[in-house]
Amino acid sequence: MAGESTRVLERGDEAPSFSLPGVDGETHAPADFADAEALLVVFTCNHCPYAKAKHPALNAIADDYDEAAVVGINPNDADAYPADSFDGMREEVDSGRIDYDAYLRDESQDVAAAYGAVCTPDPFLFARRDGAFELVYHGRLDDALNPDAEPSGDPGFEMREIIDDVLAGETIDAAFRPSRGCTIKWREGNEPDYWDDV
């Protein structure tokens, strides 16, 4: 089932904390990326065609920006969707299909709920300000909203423009443009409160 991202966090909110295992064998928290001027947290997965269509754009952002960190977080119920297991995530990274700065597993689904994530992909862009990461934009990577569509500009161009502005110290006033993707696969009874409004 496809869905669109909604708004739980507002511009200016601090990035909710997390401590999650990555496929690199390390446990990661937002503070681990404190050297970056921008932090792009994307709730994503291995099996969703919408998410898979955006892996190249996210890989390119991670590769092209030294001052921006791209962190993928997979919150899906791996019992119901085995492709989204930790082993499946490792396979995606080992194959090069996913090449972010970190790819993390949100087994409890608490982090996805704290961010208000709805779909895969669901991107949140934070800027480092006064030693913390502050939300500056939540929304789509580009205007290609279906898996077989092509963006009207370079892959990831909308998010790239906003990242460029963050790195240039500009004020971000881009309007919320929801992402579209497969809805997050919550374990039964684990749906967050905002899910009733999705």
C-alpha positions as CSV (number, residue, x, y, z in Angstrom):
1,M,0.0,0.0,0.0
2,A,1.4,3.4,-0.9
3,G,1.2,6.4,1.3
4,E,2.5,10.0,1.6
5,S,4.6,11.5,4.4
6,T,2.8,13.6,7.0
7,R,4.1,16.2,9.4
8,V,4.8,15.3,13.0
9,L,8.1,17.2,13.4
10,E,8.1,20.9,12.6
11,R,10.9,23.0,11.1
12,G,13.2,23.9,13.9
13,D,12.7,20.8,15.9
14,E,15.8,18.9,17.1
15,A,16.4,15.5,15.6
16,P,15.0,12.9,17.9
17,S,17.8,10.9,19.4
18,F,18.5,7.3,18.4
19,S,21.1,4.6,19.0
20,L,20.7,2.0,16.3
21,P,22.9,-0.9,15.0
22,G,24.3,-0.4,11.5
23,V,25.3,-3.0,8.9
24,D,28.9,-1.8,9.5
25,G,28.8,-3.5,12.9
26,E,28.7,-0.1,14.8
27,T,26.0,1.5,16.8
28,H,25.1,5.0,15.5
29,A,23.5,8.1,17.0
30,P,23.0,11.6,15.5
31,A,26.1,12.8,17.5
32,D,28.3,10.4,15.4
33,F,27.7,12.8,12.5
34,A,28.5,16.0,14.4
35,D,31.2,16.8,11.9
36,A,28.6,17.2,9.1
37,E,26.9,20.5,8.5
38,A,23.7,18.6,7.2
39,L,22.2,15.3,8.2
40,L,19.8,13.6,5.9
41,V,17.8,10.9,7.7
42,V,15.8,8.7,5.4
43,F,13.4,6.0,6.5
44,T,13.8,3.4,3.8
45,C,13.9,-0.3,3.1
46,N,15.0,-3.0,0.8
47,H,11.9,-4.4,-0.8
48,C,9.7,-1.3,-1.6
49,P,9.8,-0.3,-5.3
50,Y,9.5,3.4,-4.3
51,A,12.5,3.1,-1.9
52,K,14.6,1.1,-4.4
53,A,14.0,3.7,-7.1
54,K,15.6,6.4,-4.8
55,H,18.6,4.3,-3.7
56,P,20.8,5.7,-6.6
57,A,19.9,9.3,-5.8
58,L,20.7,8.8,-2.1
59,N,23.9,7.0,-2.9
60,A,24.9,10.0,-5.1
61,I,24.1,12.5,-2.4
62,A,26.2,10.5,0.1
63,D,29.0,10.3,-2.4
64,D,29.0,13.9,-3.6
65,Y,28.6,15.8,-0.3
66,D,31.5,15.7,2.1
67,E,29.7,18.0,4.5
68,A,26.4,16.1,4.5
69,A,25.8,12.7,6.0
70,V,23.1,10.3,4.6
71,V,21.7,7.9,7.1
72,G,19.2,5.3,6.0
73,I,16.9,3.7,8.7
74,N,15.0,0.6,8.0
75,P,12.0,0.2,10.5
76,N,10.0,-2.5,8.6
77,D,8.7,-5.6,10.3
78,A,11.2,-8.2,9.0
79,D,9.1,-11.1,10.2
80,A,6.4,-10.1,7.7
81,Y,8.9,-8.8,5.1
82,P,12.1,-10.9,5.3
83,A,13.8,-8.9,2.6
84,D,14.0,-6.1,5.2
85,S,15.9,-8.2,7.8
86,F,19.3,-7.1,9.0
87,D,20.9,-9.8,6.7
88,G,18.9,-8.4,3.8
89,M,20.2,-4.9,4.6
90,R,23.8,-6.2,4.7
91,E,23.3,-7.8,1.4
92,E,22.1,-4.5,-0.1
93,V,25.2,-2.7,1.2
94,D,27.6,-5.5,0.2
95,S,26.2,-5.4,-3.3
96,G,26.6,-1.6,-3.6
97,R,22.9,-1.1,-4.2
98,I,22.9,0.9,-1.0
99,D,25.9,3.1,-0.3
100,Y,25.0,5.6,2.4
101,D,27.1,6.9,5.2
102,A,25.2,4.5,7.5
103,Y,22.3,2.0,7.1
104,L,20.6,1.3,10.4
105,R,18.0,-1.1,11.7
106,D,15.1,0.2,13.8
107,E,13.9,-3.1,15.2
108,S,11.7,-1.6,17.8
109,Q,10.2,0.9,15.3
110,D,10.4,3.6,18.1
111,V,12.7,5.8,16.0
112,A,10.4,5.8,13.0
113,A,7.5,6.7,15.3
114,A,9.5,9.5,17.0
115,Y,10.2,11.1,13.6
116,G,6.6,10.6,12.4
117,A,7.7,8.5,9.4
118,V,5.0,7.2,7.2
119,C,6.5,5.7,4.0
120,T,9.6,4.5,2.4
121,P,11.4,6.6,1.5
122,D,10.6,9.4,4.0
123,P,13.4,11.9,4.1
124,F,14.2,14.4,6.9
125,L,17.0,17.0,6.4
126,F,18.6,18.6,9.5
127,A,21.2,21.4,9.7
128,R,23.8,21.5,12.4
129,R,23.1,24.6,14.6
130,D,24.6,25.3,18.0
131,G,25.9,21.8,18.3
132,A,22.6,20.1,17.5
133,F,20.8,19.0,14.4
134,E,17.7,21.1,13.6
135,L,15.0,20.1,11.1
136,V,15.0,22.4,8.1
137,Y,13.1,20.3,5.6
138,H,10.9,17.2,5.5
139,G,9.8,16.0,2.2
140,R,10.5,14.3,-1.1
141,L,13.9,13.9,-2.8
142,D,12.6,14.9,-6.2
143,D,9.4,15.3,-8.3
144,A,9.4,11.7,-9.5
145,L,6.8,10.2,-7.2
146,N,6.3,6.8,-8.9
147,P,9.0,4.1,-9.1
148,D,9.1,4.2,-12.9
149,A,9.1,8.0,-13.2
150,E,12.1,10.2,-13.9
151,P,12.7,13.4,-12.1
152,S,12.5,16.6,-14.2
153,G,16.0,17.5,-13.1
154,D,19.1,15.7,-12.0
155,P,18.4,12.7,-9.6
156,G,17.7,14.1,-6.1
157,F,17.7,17.7,-7.5
158,E,15.2,19.2,-5.1
159,M,16.9,17.8,-2.0
160,R,20.3,18.7,-3.5
161,E,19.2,22.3,-3.9
162,I,18.1,22.4,-0.2
163,I,21.3,20.8,0.9
164,D,23.3,23.3,-1.1
165,D,21.4,26.1,0.7
166,V,22.1,24.6,4.1
167,L,25.8,24.3,3.3
168,A,25.8,27.9,2.1
169,G,24.2,29.1,5.4
170,E,21.0,30.1,3.8
171,T,17.6,30.2,5.5
172,I,15.5,27.3,4.4
173,D,11.9,28.1,3.6
174,A,11.1,25.4,1.1
175,A,7.5,24.3,1.5
176,F,6.7,20.8,2.7
177,R,6.3,18.5,-0.4
178,P,5.3,15.0,0.8
179,S,7.3,12.0,-0.2
180,R,5.4,9.0,-1.6
181,G,6.2,5.3,-1.0
182,C,5.1,2.0,0.5
183,T,3.7,2.6,4.0
184,I,6.0,1.5,6.8
185,K,5.3,-2.1,7.8
186,W,4.4,-1.8,11.5
187,R,4.2,-4.9,13.6
188,E,0.6,-5.6,14.6
189,G,-0.4,-3.3,17.5
190,N,2.7,-1.2,17.1
191,E,1.2,1.6,14.9
192,P,2.0,5.1,16.4
193,D,-0.8,7.5,17.4
194,Y,-0.5,9.6,14.3
195,W,-1.2,6.5,12.1
196,D,-4.9,7.0,12.5
197,D,-4.6,10.3,10.6
198,V,-2.5,8.8,7.7
